Amino acid sequence: MFAYKTPWIALLALWILCSIWWHVCKIKYLCIDEGQPALTSSKTSVFTIADGNRFRLELPGNFRLAKSKPNINANSLSRSLDTLVAYLKANPGRSMTIIGYYSLAETNATNFKNLGLARAEEMKRYLMQQGISAESLQTISVNDNLLFTAQGDSLEGGLDFAFADSEKIKTEPLTTTVVATTKEEELTASPKFRSIVNPIDLYFPLDGTNYFKTIDTKIFFDEAIQYLRENKDKKLLLTGHTDNSGPEPVNMQLSLARANMVKANLLKAGVNPDQIEVQPKGETQPKADNSTLSGRQANRRVTVAVVQ
């Protein structure tokens, strides 16, 4: 009788093990695939979390995320986030913003408006489980061109962290340099910095969310960041615009993504999130003729203005 039941017991045990693996690895995405090819190179990247000169944590590797999934696997980092948790507990007055990135190529099946916010909220929940106060954690989302693995089913990154009022941070609020074409170089060279009370336009490539870097934009942001630190009642208004290429709802979302990308970089530079307002306009307020190439280039912009 026992010999007759043995194969069925073995099959039942195998089925239980497979079910556990599927739930943990394919639903919760808590497994690390050692055979997964690197996104960039064989050299291990360094993920940095910093609060000015007060705190700096460098972690080899990055977060492993599944495409179209919000689940965060903190164990995918070679070192834990215990050091960050200890710093936040020792400094309850510090406010940290969790930035969640997402791609329009992903499918959002969460209850949040996008996967970036879902990922940021998932990390916030993890930190709260470690004893961090919810009042010291804020979340925002940014649409970005995320890099997926060759299989296209997962990515590394998707999260970033920024502290408010990091006075000693001198980071230029730009994380990616975009090379402009000849006509775009002429366009981006047109706005000259006069003073922070004069709005400045940041120009973008087609469908891109990283603006073209110029000397004048750097001077403007250096001055604006210092001004906001000295005037806590003042704000920066970031108004996103697009040309009329593509559907209007997509353009509205793209204009919001561009403004949010500028906001995310300002947060990393230490600006208080309460001093930044974002306003998407899509294709509704062109400054040039959309029927020409140069006109469409001029309309792909974010206008940055100090709110008096």
Residue pairs with C-beta under 8 A, 6 or more apart in sequence:
21 31
24 30
24 31
25 31
28 71
29 64
29 65
29 66
29 69
29 71
29 73
30 71
30 73
30 75
32 64
32 73
32 75
32 76
33 154
36 149
36 151
36 154
37 149
37 150
39 147
39 148
39 149
39 155
39 156
40 147
44 60
44 61
44 78
45 60
45 61
45 62
46 58
46 59
46 60
47 58
47 59
47 60
47 61
47 62
47 63
47 77
48 56
48 57
48 58
48 59
49 55
49 56
49 57
49 59
49 84
49 161
50 56
50 57
50 163
50 166
50 169
51 87
51 94
51 96
51 163
51 166
52 163
52 166
52 167
52 168
52 169
52 270
53 168
54 91
54 94
54 166
55 87
55 91
57 83
57 84
57 87
59 77
59 78
59 79
60 77
60 78
60 79
61 76
61 77
61 78
61 156
62 76
62 77
62 156
62 157
63 72
63 73
63 74
63 76
63 77
63 156
63 157
63 158
63 159
64 73
64 76
64 154
64 155
64 156
65 71
65 72
65 73
65 119
65 154
65 155
65 156
65 157
65 158
66 153
66 154
67 106
67 148
67 152
67 153
67 154
67 155
68 106
68 107
68 108
68 109
68 115
69 115
70 110
70 112
70 115
70 118
70 119
70 121
70 122
71 122
72 119
72 122
72 123
72 126
72 159
74 80
74 81
74 126
81 127
81 130
84 161
85 127
85 130
85 131
85 132
87 94
88 94
88 96
88 127
88 132
88 136
89 131
89 132
92 133
92 136
93 136
94 136
94 163
94 164
95 136
95 137
95 138
95 163
95 164
95 165
95 272
95 273
96 136
96 137
96 138
96 161
96 162
96 163
96 164
97 137
97 138
97 139
97 140
97 161
97 162
97 163
97 164
97 267
97 273
98 120
98 123
98 124
98 127
98 137
98 138
98 139
98 140
98 159
98 160
98 161
99 116
99 120
99 139
99 140
99 141
99 142
99 159
99 160
99 161
99 162
99 264
99 267
100 115
100 116
100 117
100 118
100 119
100 120
100 121
100 123
100 139
100 140
100 141
100 142
100 158
100 159
101 116
101 119
101 141
101 142
101 143
101 144
101 146
101 157
101 158
101 159
101 160
102 108
102 114
102 115
102 116
102 117
102 119
102 141
102 142
102 143
102 144
102 146
102 158
103 115
103 143
103 144
103 145
103 146
104 143
104 253
105 146
105 148
106 115
106 146
108 114
108 115
108 118
110 118
111 118
112 118
112 121
113 141
114 141
114 143
115 141
116 140
116 141
116 142
116 143
116 158
117 139
117 140
117 141
119 141
119 158
119 159
120 139
120 140
120 141
120 159
121 139
123 139
123 159
124 134
124 137
124 139
127 137
128 134
128 137
138 273
140 260
140 263
140 264
140 267
140 273
141 260
142 209
142 257
142 260
142 261
142 263
142 264
143 209
143 253
143 254
143 256
143 257
143 260
143 261
144 209
144 257
144 261
145 208
145 209
146 155
146 157
146 158
147 155
147 156
147 157
148 154
148 155
149 155
160 264
160 268
162 264
162 267
162 268
162 270
163 270
164 267
164 270
164 271
164 272
164 273
165 229
165 270
165 272
166 269
166 270
167 229
167 270
169 268
169 269
169 270
171 268
171 269
171 270
172 213
172 218
172 221
172 222
172 269
173 221
173 225
173 262
173 265
173 266
173 268
173 269
174 210
174 211
174 213
174 217
174 265
175 210
175 265
175 268
176 210
177 210
177 213
178 205
178 208
178 210
178 211
178 212
178 213
180 187
180 188
180 205
180 212
183 293
183 294
183 297
184 203
184 205
184 212
184 297
187 203
187 294
187 297
187 298
188 203
188 212
188 214
189 214
191 200
191 201
191 214
191 216
191 217
192 216
193 200
193 216
193 217
193 219
193 220
193 223
195 223
196 220
196 223
196 224
196 227
196 306
197 306
197 308
199 303
199 304
199 305
199 306
200 216
200 217
200 220
200 303
200 304
201 301
201 302
201 303
201 304
202 211
202 212
202 217
202 262
202 301
202 302
202 303
202 304
203 211
203 212
203 297
203 298
203 300
203 301
204 210
204 211
204 212
204 258
204 300
204 301
204 302
205 212
205 300
206 245
206 296
206 300
207 254
208 300
209 254
209 257
209 258
209 261
210 261
211 217
211 258
211 261
211 262
211 302
220 304
221 266
221 269
224 236
224 304
224 306
225 266
225 269
225 270
225 271
227 234
227 306
228 234
228 235
228 236
228 271
228 272
228 275
229 270
232 272
232 275
234 275
234 306
234 307
234 308
235 274
235 275
235 276
235 277
235 306
235 307
236 266
236 271
236 275
236 276
236 277
236 304
236 305
236 306
236 307
237 277
237 279
237 303
237 304
237 305
237 306
237 307
238 259
238 262
238 263
238 276
238 277
238 278
238 279
238 302
238 303
238 304
239 259
239 279
239 280
239 281
239 302
239 303
239 305
240 254
240 255
240 256
240 257
240 258
240 259
240 260
240 278
240 279
240 280
240 281
240 282
240 302
241 255
241 281
241 282
241 283
241 285
241 286
241 287
241 299
241 300
241 301
241 302
241 303
242 251
242 252
242 254
242 255
242 258
242 282
242 283
242 299
242 300
243 251
243 283
243 286
243 290
243 295
243 296
243 297
243 299
243 300
244 251
244 283
244 286
244 290
244 296
244 299
245 251
245 296
246 254
248 282
248 283
251 282
251 283
252 280
252 281
252 282
252 283
253 280
254 282
255 280
255 281
255 282
255 283
255 302
256 278
256 280
258 302
259 278
259 279
259 280
259 302
260 278
262 302
262 304
263 273
263 276
263 278
266 276
267 273
267 276
277 307
283 290
283 299
286 295
286 299
287 298
287 299
287 301
288 294
288 295
288 296
288 298
288 299
289 295
290 296
290 299
